[in-house]
Amino acid sequence: MSPFTDIETLSPEECVRLLGSAPVGRLVFTEHAMPAIRPVNFVLDGTDVIVRTAADSWARGLNGAIVAFEADHIDPETHTGWSVVVLGKASAVTDVDALVRLNDPSRRPWAPGRHDRCIRIRAGQITGRRLVRTAA
């Protein structure tokens, strides 16, 4: 028996709170004139999303690009969950103090190798939705 669900629109503050609870998100960008999506670990810096990657990776072409970032949590048993989307401009983080501050050991990338480059997604728009259970 499937539960009844409803969709709530989330406030930007709730979106940021939920993003902070997600270990992985999806970075959406254009690569060779085609849409591309990469699962990535991330940290938040206020409302901005920070992604660590290798200097010679697919991310080297992101500087100045408009990108989307999505994170979610879905419970298949209860048919509930949430999704948050951040739209913004990507830029390389080059300030040494910021790089040190953003180096959160608990949020290291899962992919092997060196991840010595940080990409900041300056949040221009943050939206989210939540599926909630309703009474039958």
N, CA, C and O atoms as CSV, one atom per row, in Angstrom:
chain,resi,resn,atom,element,x,y,z
A,1,MET,N,N,0.841,-1.176,0.000
A,1,MET,CA,C,0.000,0.000,0.000
A,1,MET,C,C,0.890,1.244,0.000
A,1,MET,O,O,1.761,1.393,0.857
A,2,SER,N,N,0.671,2.099,-0.929
A,2,SER,CA,C,1.489,3.298,-1.076
A,2,SER,C,C,0.955,4.424,-0.207
A,2,SER,O,O,-0.251,4.672,-0.191
A,3,PRO,N,N,1.848,5.121,0.529
A,3,PRO,CA,C,1.378,6.236,1.355
A,3,PRO,C,C,0.999,7.426,0.480
A,3,PRO,O,O,1.494,7.578,-0.637
A,4,PHE,N,N,0.127,8.253,1.000
A,4,PHE,CA,C,-0.206,9.499,0.321
A,4,PHE,C,C,0.892,10.502,0.639
A,4,PHE,O,O,1.337,10.603,1.782
A,5,THR,N,N,1.322,11.234,-0.363
A,5,THR,CA,C,2.359,12.234,-0.144
A,5,THR,C,C,1.930,13.568,-0.725
A,5,THR,O,O,1.076,13.641,-1.609
A,6,ASP,N,N,2.541,14.614,-0.211
A,6,ASP,CA,C,2.312,15.964,-0.700
A,6,ASP,C,C,3.681,16.602,-0.916
A,6,ASP,O,O,4.676,16.142,-0.357
A,7,ILE,N,N,3.734,17.648,-1.717
A,7,ILE,CA,C,4.994,18.331,-1.993
A,7,ILE,C,C,4.986,19.692,-1.322
A,7,ILE,O,O,4.068,20.489,-1.512
A,8,GLU,N,N,6.031,19.948,-0.527
A,8,GLU,CA,C,6.221,21.248,0.120
A,8,GLU,C,C,7.368,21.982,-0.567
A,8,GLU,O,O,8.364,21.367,-0.948
A,9,THR,N,N,7.229,23.278,-0.721
A,9,THR,CA,C,8.331,24.115,-1.175
A,9,THR,C,C,9.143,24.515,0.052
A,9,THR,O,O,8.584,24.948,1.059
A,10,LEU,N,N,10.459,24.369,-0.037
A,10,LEU,CA,C,11.337,24.653,1.095
A,10,LEU,C,C,11.851,26.084,1.044
A,10,LEU,O,O,12.061,26.643,-0.032
A,11,SER,N,N,12.049,26.666,2.211
A,11,SER,CA,C,12.657,27.996,2.295
A,11,SER,C,C,14.144,27.870,1.963
A,11,SER,O,O,14.714,26.788,2.102
A,12,PRO,N,N,14.780,28.959,1.527
A,12,PRO,CA,C,16.229,28.900,1.285
A,12,PRO,C,C,17.009,28.458,2.526
A,12,PRO,O,O,17.995,27.731,2.403
A,13,GLU,N,N,16.584,28.883,3.712
A,13,GLU,CA,C,17.271,28.494,4.947
A,13,GLU,C,C,17.172,26.988,5.187
A,13,GLU,O,O,18.151,26.355,5.583
A,14,GLU,N,N,16.001,26.421,4.950
A,14,GLU,CA,C,15.822,24.978,5.109
A,14,GLU,C,C,16.627,24.229,4.053
A,14,GLU,O,O,17.184,23.168,4.335
A,15,CYS,N,N,16.692,24.769,2.849
A,15,CYS,CA,C,17.496,24.158,1.791
A,15,CYS,C,C,18.960,24.055,2.216
A,15,CYS,O,O,19.583,23.006,2.054
A,16,VAL,N,N,19.503,25.135,2.756
A,16,VAL,CA,C,20.907,25.140,3.186
A,16,VAL,C,C,21.111,24.150,4.326
A,16,VAL,O,O,22.120,23.444,4.354
A,17,ARG,N,N,20.178,24.086,5.261
A,17,ARG,CA,C,20.284,23.138,6.370
A,17,ARG,C,C,20.324,21.698,5.847
A,17,ARG,O,O,21.143,20.894,6.292
A,18,LEU,N,N,19.446,21.384,4.910
A,18,LEU,CA,C,19.406,20.034,4.355
A,18,LEU,C,C,20.659,19.722,3.538
A,18,LEU,O,O,21.181,18.609,3.602
A,19,LEU,N,N,21.141,20.694,2.776
A,19,LEU,CA,C,22.383,20.479,2.026
A,19,LEU,C,C,23.519,20.078,2.956
A,19,LEU,O,O,24.330,19.215,2.618
A,20,GLY,N,N,23.576,20.698,4.116
A,20,GLY,CA,C,24.627,20.392,5.078
A,20,GLY,C,C,24.586,18.967,5.594
A,20,GLY,O,O,25.573,18.482,6.149
A,21,SER,N,N,23.461,18.287,5.421
A,21,SER,CA,C,23.330,16.907,5.893
A,21,SER,C,C,23.655,15.875,4.814
A,21,SER,O,O,23.709,14.680,5.105
A,22,ALA,N,N,23.870,16.307,3.594
A,22,ALA,CA,C,24.095,15.378,2.482
A,22,ALA,C,C,25.591,15.163,2.253
A,22,ALA,O,O,26.342,16.136,2.171
A,23,PRO,N,N,26.037,13.917,2.148
A,23,PRO,CA,C,27.459,13.672,1.911
A,23,PRO,C,C,27.876,13.844,0.450
A,23,PRO,O,O,29.043,14.107,0.160
A,24,VAL,N,N,26.919,13.695,-0.466
A,24,VAL,CA,C,27.207,13.717,-1.898
A,24,VAL,C,C,26.115,14.495,-2.617
A,24,VAL,O,O,24.948,14.457,-2.227
A,25,GLY,N,N,26.507,15.195,-3.664
A,25,GLY,CA,C,25.547,15.870,-4.529
A,25,GLY,C,C,25.936,15.632,-5.975
A,25,GLY,O,O,26.885,14.902,-6.258
A,26,ARG,N,N,25.202,16.247,-6.886
A,26,ARG,CA,C,25.469,16.098,-8.309
A,26,ARG,C,C,25.728,17.470,-8.912
A,26,ARG,O,O,24.918,18.387,-8.771
A,27,LEU,N,N,26.853,17.599,-9.576
A,27,LEU,CA,C,27.212,18.839,-10.247
A,27,LEU,C,C,26.798,18.709,-11.707
A,27,LEU,O,O,27.192,17.763,-12.389
A,28,VAL,N,N,26.006,19.657,-12.179
A,28,VAL,CA,C,25.481,19.645,-13.546
A,28,VAL,C,C,26.128,20.805,-14.298
A,28,VAL,O,O,26.064,21.953,-13.859
A,29,PHE,N,N,26.750,20.495,-15.430
A,29,PHE,CA,C,27.474,21.509,-16.189
A,29,PHE,C,C,27.485,21.123,-17.660
A,29,PHE,O,O,26.981,20.065,-18.037
A,30,THR,N,N,28.059,21.981,-18.484
A,30,THR,CA,C,28.178,21.712,-19.913
A,30,THR,C,C,29.610,21.300,-20.217
A,30,THR,O,O,30.563,21.976,-19.829
A,31,GLU,N,N,29.743,20.176,-20.918
A,31,GLU,CA,C,31.058,19.665,-21.305
A,31,GLU,C,C,31.025,19.343,-22.792
A,31,GLU,O,O,30.263,18.478,-23.224
A,32,HIS,N,N,31.833,20.023,-23.565
A,32,HIS,CA,C,31.852,19.849,-25.022
A,32,HIS,C,C,30.454,20.035,-25.621
A,32,HIS,O,O,30.017,19.248,-26.460
A,33,ALA,N,N,29.771,21.073,-25.182
A,33,ALA,CA,C,28.438,21.463,-25.667
A,33,ALA,C,C,27.350,20.443,-25.331
A,33,ALA,O,O,26.271,20.471,-25.922
A,34,MET,N,N,27.625,19.554,-24.395
A,34,MET,CA,C,26.645,18.549,-23.984
A,34,MET,C,C,26.449,18.627,-22.475
A,34,MET,O,O,27.378,18.983,-21.750
A,35,PRO,N,N,25.238,18.296,-21.985
A,35,PRO,CA,C,25.035,18.277,-20.533
A,35,PRO,C,C,25.847,17.152,-19.892
A,35,PRO,O,O,25.962,16.058,-20.444
A,36,ALA,N,N,26.404,17.440,-18.726
A,36,ALA,CA,C,27.185,16.451,-17.983
A,36,ALA,C,C,26.800,16.533,-16.510
A,36,ALA,O,O,26.474,17.603,-15.997
A,37,ILE,N,N,26.843,15.398,-15.847
A,37,ILE,CA,C,26.527,15.320,-14.419
A,37,ILE,C,C,27.601,14.473,-13.751
A,37,ILE,O,O,27.947,13.395,-14.234
A,38,ARG,N,N,28.127,14.976,-12.632
A,38,ARG,CA,C,29.123,14.228,-11.868
A,38,ARG,C,C,28.701,14.179,-10.403
A,38,ARG,O,O,28.383,15.214,-9.818
A,39,PRO,N,N,28.693,12.984,-9.803
A,39,PRO,CA,C,28.491,12.925,-8.351
A,39,PRO,C,C,29.761,13.414,-7.667
A,39,PRO,O,O,30.865,13.016,-8.038
A,40,VAL,N,N,29.603,14.275,-6.669
A,40,VAL,CA,C,30.764,14.866,-5.994
A,40,VAL,C,C,30.497,15.014,-4.502
A,40,VAL,O,O,29.360,15.215,-4.075
A,41,ASN,N,N,31.561,14.912,-3.722
A,41,ASN,CA,C,31.504,15.317,-2.321
A,41,ASN,C,C,31.633,16.827,-2.291
A,41,ASN,O,O,32.170,17.424,-3.224
A,42,PHE,N,N,31.148,17.446,-1.232
A,42,PHE,CA,C,31.156,18.904,-1.179
A,42,PHE,C,C,31.115,19.373,0.261
A,42,PHE,O,O,30.818,18.603,1.175
A,43,VAL,N,N,31.416,20.642,0.449
A,43,VAL,CA,C,31.221,21.322,1.727
A,43,VAL,C,C,30.490,22.618,1.423
A,43,VAL,O,O,30.498,23.102,0.291
A,44,LEU,N,N,29.864,23.166,2.438
A,44,LEU,CA,C,29.198,24.460,2.299
A,44,LEU,C,C,30.063,25.547,2.910
A,44,LEU,O,O,30.717,25.347,3.933
A,45,ASP,N,N,30.052,26.695,2.262
A,45,ASP,CA,C,30.678,27.901,2.798
A,45,ASP,C,C,29.586,28.963,2.779
A,45,ASP,O,O,29.430,29.695,1.802
A,46,GLY,N,N,28.838,29.035,3.870
A,46,GLY,CA,C,27.626,29.864,3.872
A,46,GLY,C,C,26.598,29.200,2.972
A,46,GLY,O,O,26.187,28.067,3.227
A,47,THR,N,N,26.180,29.893,1.924
A,47,THR,CA,C,25.242,29.299,0.962
A,47,THR,C,C,25.959,28.798,-0.287
A,47,THR,O,O,25.322,28.242,-1.181
A,48,ASP,N,N,27.267,28.987,-0.360
A,48,ASP,CA,C,28.028,28.534,-1.524
A,48,ASP,C,C,28.415,27.069,-1.369
A,48,ASP,O,O,28.667,26.593,-0.262
A,49,VAL,N,N,28.459,26.365,-2.492
A,49,VAL,CA,C,28.868,24.963,-2.527
A,49,VAL,C,C,30.327,24.913,-2.975
A,49,VAL,O,O,30.706,25.541,-3.963
A,50,ILE,N,N,31.141,24.155,-2.231
A,50,ILE,CA,C,32.559,24.003,-2.548
A,50,ILE,C,C,32.822,22.542,-2.900
A,50,ILE,O,O,32.495,21.637,-2.133
A,51,VAL,N,N,33.418,22.328,-4.071
A,51,VAL,CA,C,33.747,20.991,-4.555
A,51,VAL,C,C,35.258,20.913,-4.711
A,51,VAL,O,O,35.870,21.789,-5.321
A,52,ARG,N,N,35.858,19.866,-4.160
A,52,ARG,CA,C,37.299,19.646,-4.329
A,52,ARG,C,C,37.511,18.646,-5.451
A,52,ARG,O,O,36.803,17.643,-5.553
A,53,THR,N,N,38.497,18.935,-6.292
A,53,THR,CA,C,38.764,18.075,-7.435
A,53,THR,C,C,40.243,18.147,-7.802
A,53,THR,O,O,40.989,18.953,-7.247
A,54,ALA,N,N,40.653,17.315,-8.723
A,54,ALA,CA,C,42.033,17.346,-9.204
A,54,ALA,C,C,42.209,18.514,-10.171
A,54,ALA,O,O,41.282,18.873,-10.898
A,55,ALA,N,N,43.391,19.098,-10.174
A,55,ALA,CA,C,43.661,20.269,-11.018
A,55,ALA,C,C,43.526,19.955,-12.503
A,55,ALA,O,O,43.153,20.832,-13.283
A,56,ASP,N,N,43.820,18.729,-12.907
A,56,ASP,CA,C,43.769,18.383,-14.328
A,56,ASP,C,C,42.510,17.585,-14.688
A,56,ASP,O,O,42.513,16.827,-15.658
A,57,SER,N,N,41.458,17.751,-13.924
A,57,SER,CA,C,40.250,16.954,-14.127
A,57,SER,C,C,39.263,17.646,-15.063
A,57,SER,O,O,39.550,18.698,-15.635
A,58,TRP,N,N,38.103,17.029,-15.200
A,58,TRP,CA,C,36.993,17.570,-15.988
A,58,TRP,C,C,36.576,18.950,-15.498
A,58,TRP,O,O,35.971,19.708,-16.256
A,59,ALA,N,N,36.882,19.293,-14.257
A,59,ALA,CA,C,36.419,20.555,-13.664
A,59,ALA,C,C,37.232,21.768,-14.106
A,59,ALA,O,O,36.845,22.898,-13.809
A,60,ARG,N,N,38.335,21.570,-14.798
A,60,ARG,CA,C,39.175,22.723,-15.146
A,60,ARG,C,C,38.454,23.714,-16.056
A,60,ARG,O,O,38.825,24.887,-16.082
A,61,GLY,N,N,37.456,23.290,-16.789
A,61,GLY,CA,C,36.715,24.187,-17.674
A,61,GLY,C,C,35.523,24.863,-17.026
A,61,GLY,O,O,34.759,25.546,-17.708
A,62,LEU,N,N,35.345,24.689,-15.720
A,62,LEU,CA,C,34.160,25.240,-15.053
A,62,LEU,C,C,34.294,26.698,-14.658
A,62,LEU,O,O,33.281,27.352,-14.409
A,63,ASN,N,N,35.504,27.232,-14.592
A,63,ASN,CA,C,35.698,28.596,-14.109
A,63,ASN,C,C,34.884,29.583,-14.953
A,63,ASN,O,O,35.102,29.713,-16.157
A,64,GLY,N,N,33.951,30.268,-14.307
A,64,GLY,CA,C,33.093,31.237,-14.979
A,64,GLY,C,C,31.812,30.666,-15.553
A,64,GLY,O,O,30.971,31.419,-16.045
A,65,ALA,N,N,31.644,29.354,-15.502
A,65,ALA,CA,C,30.452,28.719,-16.071
A,65,ALA,C,C,29.272,28.788,-15.107
A,65,ALA,O,O,29.448,28.770,-13.889
A,66,ILE,N,N,28.078,28.868,-15.666
A,66,ILE,CA,C,26.856,28.743,-14.874
A,66,ILE,C,C,26.567,27.251,-14.739
A,66,ILE,O,O,26.496,26.532,-15.736
A,67,VAL,N,N,26.402,26.792,-13.502
A,67,VAL,CA,C,26.213,25.371,-13.227
A,67,VAL,C,C,25.026,25.175,-12.286
A,67,VAL,O,O,24.496,26.126,-11.710
A,68,ALA,N,N,24.635,23.932,-12.153
A,68,ALA,CA,C,23.625,23.552,-11.164
A,68,ALA,C,C,24.242,22.496,-10.255
A,68,ALA,O,O,25.099,21.716,-10.670
A,69,PHE,N,N,23.789,22.490,-9.018
A,69,PHE,CA,C,24.215,21.489,-8.046
A,69,PHE,C,C,22.960,20.971,-7.373
A,69,PHE,O,O,22.113,21.758,-6.949
A,70,GLU,N,N,22.829,19.652,-7.270
A,70,GLU,CA,C,21.640,19.053,-6.664
A,70,GLU,C,C,22.067,18.025,-5.638
A,70,GLU,O,O,22.992,17.246,-5.868
A,71,ALA,N,N,21.382,18.031,-4.498
A,71,ALA,CA,C,21.551,16.994,-3.479
A,71,ALA,C,C,20.163,16.600,-3.006
A,71,ALA,O,O,19.222,17.390,-3.072
A,72,ASP,N,N,20.047,15.363,-2.525
A,72,ASP,CA,C,18.728,14.897,-2.104
A,72,ASP,C,C,18.848,13.764,-1.099
A,72,ASP,O,O,19.927,13.228,-0.849
A,73,HIS,N,N,17.730,13.429,-0.550
A,73,HIS,CA,C,17.595,12.230,0.281
A,73,HIS,C,C,16.187,11.702,0.034
A,73,HIS,O,O,15.206,12.421,0.221
A,74,ILE,N,N,16.094,10.446,-0.387
A,74,ILE,CA,C,14.805,9.826,-0.693
A,74,ILE,C,C,14.686,8.543,0.123
A,74,ILE,O,O,15.625,7.749,0.180
A,75,ASP,N,N,13.540,8.343,0.748
A,75,ASP,CA,C,13.257,7.106,1.479
A,75,ASP,C,C,12.269,6.292,0.648
A,75,ASP,O,O,11.091,6.646,0.585
A,76,PRO,N,N,12.717,5.212,0.008
A,76,PRO,CA,C,11.825,4.441,-0.853
A,76,PRO,C,C,10.721,3.708,-0.094
A,76,PRO,O,O,9.691,3.364,-0.675
A,77,GLU,N,N,10.929,3.470,1.194
A,77,GLU,CA,C,9.902,2.786,1.992
A,77,GLU,C,C,8.714,3.691,2.284
A,77,GLU,O,O,7.565,3.266,2.173
A,78,THR,N,N,8.988,4.936,2.655
A,78,THR,CA,C,7.904,5.856,3.034
A,78,THR,C,C,7.496,6.798,1.906
A,78,THR,O,O,6.533,7.555,2.034
A,79,HIS,N,N,8.235,6.743,0.802
A,79,HIS,CA,C,7.977,7.638,-0.348
A,79,HIS,C,C,8.093,9.102,0.055
A,79,HIS,O,O,7.349,9.948,-0.440
A,80,THR,N,N,9.019,9.395,0.945
A,80,THR,CA,C,9.260,10.767,1.386
A,80,THR,C,C,10.705,11.135,1.068
A,80,THR,O,O,11.525,10.271,0.756
A,81,GLY,N,N,11.002,12.412,1.152
A,81,GLY,CA,C,12.366,12.857,0.924
A,81,GLY,C,C,12.411,14.313,0.520
A,81,GLY,O,O,11.409,15.026,0.581
A,82,TRP,N,N,13.592,14.744,0.105
A,82,TRP,CA,C,13.768,16.134,-0.285
A,82,TRP,C,C,14.788,16.235,-1.408
A,82,TRP,O,O,15.595,15.329,-1.621
A,83,SER,N,N,14.736,17.344,-2.114
A,83,SER,CA,C,15.696,17.661,-3.161
A,83,SER,C,C,15.965,19.157,-3.118
A,83,SER,O,O,15.037,19.959,-3.020
A,84,VAL,N,N,17.239,19.527,-3.191
A,84,VAL,CA,C,17.643,20.934,-3.189
A,84,VAL,C,C,18.512,21.184,-4.422
A,84,VAL,O,O,19.389,20.383,-4.745
A,85,VAL,N,N,18.260,22.299,-5.103
A,85,VAL,CA,C,19.031,22.687,-6.284
A,85,VAL,C,C,19.633,24.070,-6.046
A,85,VAL,O,O,18.941,25.003,-5.639
A,86,VAL,N,N,20.923,24.182,-6.308
A,86,VAL,CA,C,21.636,25.462,-6.244
A,86,VAL,C,C,22.063,25.805,-7.665
A,86,VAL,O,O,22.718,25.003,-8.330
A,87,LEU,N,N,21.695,26.990,-8.127
A,87,LEU,CA,C,22.149,27.492,-9.422
A,87,LEU,C,C,23.121,28.628,-9.169
A,87,LEU,O,O,22.878,29.482,-8.317
A,88,GLY,N,N,24.219,28.638,-9.907
A,88,GLY,CA,C,25.171,29.718,-9.704
A,88,GLY,C,C,26.366,29.625,-10.619
A,88,GLY,O,O,26.476,28.724,-11.451
A,89,LYS,N,N,27.251,30.573,-10.445
A,89,LYS,CA,C,28.465,30.666,-11.252
A,89,LYS,C,C,29.610,29.960,-10.538
A,89,LYS,O,O,29.835,30.171,-9.346
A,90,ALA,N,N,30.328,29.126,-11.273
A,90,ALA,CA,C,31.466,28.398,-10.721
A,90,ALA,C,C,32.734,29.226,-10.884
A,90,ALA,O,O,32.929,29.897,-11.897
A,91,SER,N,N,33.585,29.168,-9.875
A,91,SER,CA,C,34.878,29.848,-9.958
A,91,SER,C,C,35.903,29.079,-9.138
A,91,SER,O,O,35.567,28.419,-8.155
A,92,ALA,N,N,37.142,29.174,-9.556
A,92,ALA,CA,C,38.225,28.523,-8.820
A,92,ALA,C,C,38.493,29.296,-7.537
A,92,ALA,O,O,38.527,30.526,-7.539
A,93,VAL,N,N,38.684,28.568,-6.443
A,93,VAL,CA,C,39.079,29.186,-5.175
A,93,VAL,C,C,40.602,29.263,-5.194
A,93,VAL,O,O,41.280,28.238,-5.263
A,94,THR,N,N,41.134,30.478,-5.133
A,94,THR,CA,C,42.586,30.653,-5.207
A,94,THR,C,C,43.182,31.264,-3.947
A,94,THR,O,O,44.398,31.222,-3.760
A,95,ASP,N,N,42.353,31.828,-3.084
A,95,ASP,CA,C,42.832,32.442,-1.853
A,95,ASP,C,C,43.327,31.355,-0.893
A,95,ASP,O,O,42.573,30.449,-0.538
A,96,VAL,N,N,44.583,31.443,-0.480
A,96,VAL,CA,C,45.199,30.416,0.366
A,96,VAL,C,C,44.457,30.267,1.691
A,96,VAL,O,O,44.224,29.144,2.138
A,97,ASP,N,N,44.084,31.369,2.321
A,97,ASP,CA,C,43.354,31.292,3.594
A,97,ASP,C,C,42.028,30.561,3.417
A,97,ASP,O,O,41.642,29.758,4.266
A,98,ALA,N,N,41.335,30.835,2.326
A,98,ALA,CA,C,40.062,30.156,2.061
A,98,ALA,C,C,40.294,28.674,1.812
A,98,ALA,O,O,39.525,27.841,2.293
A,99,LEU,N,N,41.336,28.333,1.072
A,99,LEU,CA,C,41.630,26.924,0.805
A,99,LEU,C,C,41.904,26.162,2.093
A,99,LEU,O,O,41.439,25.033,2.253
A,100,VAL,N,N,42.646,26.760,3.008
A,100,VAL,CA,C,42.930,26.120,4.297
A,100,VAL,C,C,41.638,25.958,5.091
A,100,VAL,O,O,41.383,24.893,5.653
A,101,ARG,N,N,40.828,27.004,5.138
A,101,ARG,CA,C,39.572,26.973,5.901
A,101,ARG,C,C,38.598,25.936,5.343
A,101,ARG,O,O,37.865,25.301,6.100
A,102,LEU,N,N,38.589,25.766,4.029
A,102,LEU,CA,C,37.633,24.861,3.387
A,102,LEU,C,C,38.099,23.414,3.361
A,102,LEU,O,O,37.358,22.543,2.907
A,103,ASN,N,N,39.291,23.141,3.831
A,103,ASN,CA,C,39.833,21.786,3.834
A,103,ASN,C,C,39.283,21.018,5.028
A,103,ASN,O,O,39.966,20.862,6.040
A,104,ASP,N,N,38.060,20.544,4.910
A,104,ASP,CA,C,37.378,19.811,5.979
A,104,ASP,C,C,37.725,18.328,5.861
A,104,ASP,O,O,37.238,17.660,4.948
A,105,PRO,N,N,38.562,17.794,6.770
A,105,PRO,CA,C,38.966,16.389,6.671
A,105,PRO,C,C,37.792,15.409,6.716
A,105,PRO,O,O,37.888,14.310,6.170
A,106,SER,N,N,36.699,15.787,7.353
A,106,SER,CA,C,35.550,14.884,7.427
A,106,SER,C,C,34.781,14.825,6.113
A,106,SER,O,O,33.924,13.959,5.940
A,107,ARG,N,N,35.069,15.717,5.202
A,107,ARG,CA,C,34.361,15.760,3.914
A,107,ARG,C,C,35.321,15.610,2.738
A,107,ARG,O,O,35.137,16.240,1.696
A,108,ARG,N,N,36.334,14.783,2.903
A,108,ARG,CA,C,37.276,14.554,1.805
A,108,ARG,C,C,36.566,13.818,0.666
A,108,ARG,O,O,35.648,13.034,0.907
A,109,PRO,N,N,36.993,14.074,-0.573
A,109,PRO,CA,C,36.394,13.363,-1.711
A,109,PRO,C,C,36.578,11.856,-1.577
A,109,PRO,O,O,37.602,11.386,-1.082
A,110,TRP,N,N,35.589,11.117,-2.017
A,110,TRP,CA,C,35.658,9.666,-1.975
A,110,TRP,C,C,36.531,9.120,-3.100
A,110,TRP,O,O,37.125,8.052,-2.955
A,111,ALA,N,N,36.615,9.834,-4.210
A,111,ALA,CA,C,37.407,9.375,-5.350
A,111,ALA,C,C,38.890,9.392,-4.977
A,111,ALA,O,O,39.332,10.264,-4.230
A,112,PRO,N,N,39.655,8.433,-5.494
A,112,PRO,CA,C,41.082,8.394,-5.173
A,112,PRO,C,C,41.843,9.529,-5.860
A,112,PRO,O,O,41.347,10.150,-6.799
A,113,GLY,N,N,43.045,9.780,-5.374
A,113,GLY,CA,C,43.919,10.764,-6.005
A,113,GLY,C,C,43.941,12.088,-5.266
A,113,GLY,O,O,43.242,12.283,-4.272
A,114,ARG,N,N,44.763,12.992,-5.779
A,114,ARG,CA,C,44.899,14.328,-5.187
A,114,ARG,C,C,43.725,15.197,-5.609
A,114,ARG,O,O,43.284,15.160,-6.758
A,115,HIS,N,N,43.240,15.958,-4.685
A,115,HIS,CA,C,42.130,16.881,-4.935
A,115,HIS,C,C,42.553,18.252,-4.419
A,115,HIS,O,O,42.074,18.731,-3.391
A,116,ASP,N,N,43.464,18.863,-5.167
A,116,ASP,CA,C,44.086,20.094,-4.703
A,116,ASP,C,C,43.480,21.357,-5.315
A,116,ASP,O,O,44.049,22.442,-5.197
A,117,ARG,N,N,42.353,21.218,-5.952
A,117,ARG,CA,C,41.665,22.373,-6.535
A,117,ARG,C,C,40.266,22.455,-5.934
A,117,ARG,O,O,39.584,21.440,-5.788
A,118,CYS,N,N,39.848,23.657,-5.591
A,118,CYS,CA,C,38.491,23.874,-5.077
A,118,CYS,C,C,37.713,24.732,-6.061
A,118,CYS,O,O,38.210,25.740,-6.563
A,119,ILE,N,N,36.496,24.315,-6.323
A,119,ILE,CA,C,35.574,25.069,-7.165
A,119,ILE,C,C,34.459,25.585,-6.263
A,119,ILE,O,O,33.848,24.817,-5.519
A,120,ARG,N,N,34.198,26.881,-6.330
A,120,ARG,CA,C,33.100,27.495,-5.578
A,120,ARG,C,C,31.917,27.703,-6.518
A,120,ARG,O,O,32.069,28.241,-7.615
A,121,ILE,N,N,30.752,27.275,-6.079
A,121,ILE,CA,C,29.518,27.594,-6.794
A,121,ILE,C,C,28.833,28.672,-5.982
A,121,ILE,O,O,28.242,28.399,-4.937
A,122,ARG,N,N,28.916,29.892,-6.465
A,122,ARG,CA,C,28.322,31.045,-5.783
A,122,ARG,C,C,26.815,30.949,-5.982
A,122,ARG,O,O,26.316,31.107,-7.096
A,123,ALA,N,N,26.103,30.691,-4.902
A,123,ALA,CA,C,24.661,30.442,-4.975
A,123,ALA,C,C,23.912,31.691,-5.433
A,123,ALA,O,O,23.841,32.685,-4.710
A,124,GLY,N,N,23.363,31.630,-6.630
A,124,GLY,CA,C,22.520,32.707,-7.130
A,124,GLY,C,C,21.058,32.424,-6.847
A,124,GLY,O,O,20.258,33.339,-6.647
A,125,GLN,N,N,20.723,31.142,-6.834
A,125,GLN,CA,C,19.347,30.713,-6.562
A,125,GLN,C,C,19.403,29.374,-5.832
A,125,GLN,O,O,20.141,28.472,-6.229
A,126,ILE,N,N,18.625,29.253,-4.774
A,126,ILE,CA,C,18.529,28.003,-4.017
A,126,ILE,C,C,17.056,27.656,-3.899
A,126,ILE,O,O,16.266,28.435,-3.365
A,127,THR,N,N,16.689,26.484,-4.400
A,127,THR,CA,C,15.296,26.042,-4.322
A,127,THR,C,C,15.257,24.604,-3.828
A,127,THR,O,O,16.223,23.856,-3.982
A,128,GLY,N,N,14.146,24.231,-3.240
A,128,GLY,CA,C,14.012,22.867,-2.765
A,128,GLY,C,C,12.569,22.462,-2.597
A,128,GLY,O,O,11.668,23.288,-2.454
A,129,ARG,N,N,12.386,21.153,-2.619
A,129,ARG,CA,C,11.052,20.581,-2.419
A,129,ARG,C,C,11.180,19.361,-1.532
A,129,ARG,O,O,12.201,18.674,-1.527
A,130,ARG,N,N,10.116,19.107,-0.777
A,130,ARG,CA,C,10.103,17.954,0.117
A,130,ARG,C,C,8.810,17.180,-0.108
A,130,ARG,O,O,7.726,17.759,-0.179
A,131,LEU,N,N,8.945,15.865,-0.218
A,131,LEU,CA,C,7.788,14.969,-0.249
A,131,LEU,C,C,7.482,14.572,1.186
A,131,LEU,O,O,8.344,14.033,1.880
A,132,VAL,N,N,6.263,14.834,1.632
A,132,VAL,CA,C,5.869,14.516,3.005
A,132,VAL,C,C,4.646,13.613,2.995
A,132,VAL,O,O,3.849,13.622,2.057
A,133,ARG,N,N,4.518,12.835,4.058
A,133,ARG,CA,C,3.334,11.975,4.203
A,133,ARG,C,C,2.147,12.816,4.618
A,133,ARG,O,O,2.278,13.772,5.382
A,134,THR,N,N,1.010,12.455,4.113
A,134,THR,CA,C,-0.238,13.109,4.499
A,134,THR,C,C,-1.195,12.047,5.022
A,134,THR,O,O,-0.983,10.850,4.831
A,135,ALA,N,N,-2.232,12.499,5.673
A,135,ALA,CA,C,-3.237,11.566,6.200
A,135,ALA,C,C,-3.975,10.892,5.052
A,135,ALA,O,O,-4.194,11.493,4.000
A,136,ALA,N,N,-4.348,9.658,5.265
A,136,ALA,CA,C,-5.064,8.895,4.229
A,136,ALA,C,C,-6.461,9.415,4.027
A,136,ALA,O,O,-7.201,8.890,3.195
